């Protein structure tokens, strides 16, 4: 991480929100499929592109921040705990940041993969030129209307990969999860990745039976 980050000030507080690394990788893949940037087959994509797993290495990402800022100025929050207790988690964030509590009056969902739309227009609107020079000058309604006309509803969620693939997805980030657990000062990991594998495999098995 560059020294230029110190321009933020040595006393900044850093929030790092993380989620189950297996679920996050599969969600990452689905986002990429929506934008035409990944093989629709999750097992193939996860095998060919290590980034899907690498982005779930949260402790590795924290190492760079810890070289510049004291660990006491960094707080990790677990997405699943936020989903279960949003107001309590936001209150804890506010206390860490040293700001007043912020009551939450709306609990909507944003940026869901199911809400994304697919098509070649995504390549244009995600380009650096469009995002920097064109999109900022177009009203939100105009951008939304263009997307509705030029894009089609996104594809259904890909099938969950095989149990062998899920187990590899469990094993790859396990050392990183252990390091993250130590960083957070917890005695147990934030996620039971073996339980995640079982849950995903059972859900896919049930979906297959219904579809057959």
C-alpha positions in Angstrom: 0.0 0.0 0.0 1.4 3.4 -1.0 2.6 6.0 1.5 0.1 8.4 -0.1 -2.6 6.7 2.0 -1.2 8.6 5.0 -2.8 11.7 3.5 -6.0 10.3 5.1 -4.5 11.1 8.5 -2.8 8.8 11.0 -5.9 8.8 13.2 -8.4 7.5 10.7 -10.7 4.6 11.7 -11.1 1.7 9.2 -14.1 -0.5 8.9 -13.7 -3.9 7.1 -17.0 -5.7 6.3 -16.6 -9.3 5.4 -18.9 -12.2 4.7 -18.7 -16.0 4.4 -15.8 -16.5 1.9 -17.5 -19.3 0.1 -20.8 -17.5 -0.3 -19.0 -14.3 -1.3 -17.0 -16.1 -4.0 -20.2 -17.6 -5.5 -21.9 -14.2 -5.4 -18.9 -12.7 -7.0 -19.1 -15.3 -9.8 -22.8 -14.5 -10.3 -22.1 -10.8 -10.6 -19.4 -11.6 -13.2 -21.8 -13.8 -15.1 -24.4 -11.0 -15.2 -21.8 -8.7 -16.8 -20.6 -11.4 -19.3 -17.3 -11.6 -17.6 -17.2 -15.2 -16.4 -18.1 -18.7 -17.6 -21.7 -19.4 -16.4 -20.5 -22.7 -15.0 -19.3 -21.9 -11.5 -17.0 -24.8 -11.2 -15.2 -23.9 -14.5 -14.9 -20.3 -13.6 -13.6 -20.9 -10.1 -11.0 -23.3 -11.5 -9.8 -21.0 -14.2 -9.9 -17.7 -12.3 -8.2 -17.7 -8.8 -9.5 -14.1 -8.2 -12.9 -15.5 -7.1 -11.2 -17.1 -4.1 -8.4 -14.6 -3.6 -10.9 -11.8 -2.9 -12.2 -13.8 0.0 -8.7 -13.7 1.7 -9.7 -11.0 4.2 -6.7 -11.3 6.6 -4.3 -11.0 3.7 -6.0 -7.7 2.7 -5.8 -6.5 6.3 -2.0 -7.0 6.3 -1.5 -4.2 3.9 -3.6 -1.8 6.1 -1.8 -3.0 9.3 1.6 -1.9 7.8 0.3 1.7 7.8 -2.1 1.9 10.6 -2.3 0.5 14.2 -4.6 -2.6 14.4 -6.6 -0.7 17.1 -7.8 1.6 14.4 -9.2 -1.2 12.3 -12.4 -3.0 13.1 -13.7 -6.0 11.3 -17.5 -6.6 11.0 -19.2 -9.8 9.9 -21.9 -9.3 7.3 -24.0 -12.2 8.6 -24.1 -10.6 12.0 -25.1 -7.3 10.5 -27.9 -9.0 8.6 -29.2 -10.5 11.8 -28.8 -7.3 13.9 -28.5 -4.3 11.7 -29.2 -1.6 14.2 -26.9 -3.1 16.8 -24.1 -3.5 14.3 -24.5 0.1 13.1 -24.5 1.3 16.7 -21.2 -0.6 17.3 -19.8 1.0 14.2 -20.7 4.4 15.4 -19.1 3.8 18.8 -15.9 2.7 17.1 -15.9 5.8 14.9 -16.7 8.0 17.8 -19.9 9.5 16.2 -23.5 9.7 17.3 -25.8 6.8 16.8 -27.6 6.6 13.4 -31.1 5.1 13.7 -32.0 3.0 10.7 -35.5 3.6 9.4 -35.1 1.5 6.2 -33.9 -2.0 5.7 -34.0 -2.4 2.0 -31.7 -4.6 -0.1 -29.4 -3.0 -2.7 -27.1 -4.3 -5.4 -28.6 -7.8 -5.4 -27.3 -10.0 -8.3 -30.9 -10.9 -9.1 -31.7 -7.2 -9.8 -28.8 -6.8 -12.3 -29.4 -6.7 -16.0 -27.3 -8.4 -18.8 -26.2 -7.4 -22.2 -23.3 -5.8 -24.2 -24.4 -2.3 -22.9 -22.8 -3.4 -19.6 -19.4 -3.3 -21.3 -19.9 0.3 -22.4 -21.4 1.6 -19.1 -18.7 0.0 -17.0 -15.9 1.4 -19.2 -13.6 4.0 -17.7 -14.6 6.7 -20.2 -18.4 6.2 -19.6 -18.1 6.1 -15.8 -15.8 9.1 -15.6 -16.9 11.4 -18.4 -20.5 10.5 -19.5 -22.4 8.9 -16.6 -21.8 11.8 -14.1 -23.5 14.2 -16.5 -26.6 12.1 -17.1 -29.6 12.2 -14.7 -30.2 8.9 -12.8 -33.5 8.4 -14.5 -31.9 8.7 -17.9 -29.3 6.1 -17.1 -31.9 3.8 -15.6 -34.1 4.2 -18.7 -31.2 3.4 -21.0 -30.4 0.3 -19.1 -34.0 -0.9 -19.2 -34.1 -0.5 -23.0 -30.6 -1.8 -23.8 -30.3 -4.6 -21.3 -32.3 -7.7 -20.6 -33.0 -9.3 -17.2 -30.0 -11.1 -15.8 -29.6 -14.9 -16.1 -30.8 -17.2 -13.3 -28.3 -18.1 -10.6 -25.8 -20.7 -11.8 -25.9 -24.2 -10.3 -23.9 -24.7 -7.2 -20.6 -26.4 -8.0 -19.9 -30.0 -7.0 -19.2 -31.0 -3.4 -15.5 -31.5 -4.3 -15.3 -28.0 -5.6 -17.1 -26.6 -2.6 -14.7 -28.4 -0.3 -11.7 -26.9 -2.2 -13.4 -23.5 -1.7 -13.6 -24.3 2.0 -10.0 -25.4 2.3 -8.4 -22.6 0.3 -9.4 -19.7 2.7 -9.3 -21.7 5.9 -5.8 -20.5 7.0 -6.9 -16.9 6.2 -10.1 -17.3 8.2 -8.0 -18.5 11.1 -5.7 -15.5 10.8 -8.8 -13.2 10.7 -10.2 -14.9 13.8 -7.0 -14.1 15.7 -7.0 -10.5 14.5 -10.5 -10.1 15.8 -9.6 -11.6 19.1 -12.2 -14.3 18.9 -11.9 -17.8 20.1 -14.0 -19.3 17.3 -14.2 -18.5 13.6 -17.0 -16.2 12.3 -18.2 -18.9 10.0 -18.4 -22.7 10.0 -17.3 -23.3 6.4 -18.0 -27.0 6.6 -21.6 -26.1 7.5 -21.7 -23.7 4.5 -20.6 -26.6 2.2 -23.3 -28.9 3.6 -26.0 -26.2 3.3 -25.1 -25.3 -0.3 -24.8 -29.0 -1.3 -28.1 -29.9 0.3 -29.9 -26.9 -1.2 -28.6 -27.7 -4.7 -29.7 -31.4 -4.2 -33.2 -30.3 -3.2 -33.4 -27.9 -6.2 -32.3 -30.7 -8.5 -35.0 -33.0 -7.2 -37.7 -30.4 -7.6 -36.6 -29.7 -11.2 -36.4 -33.4 -12.2 
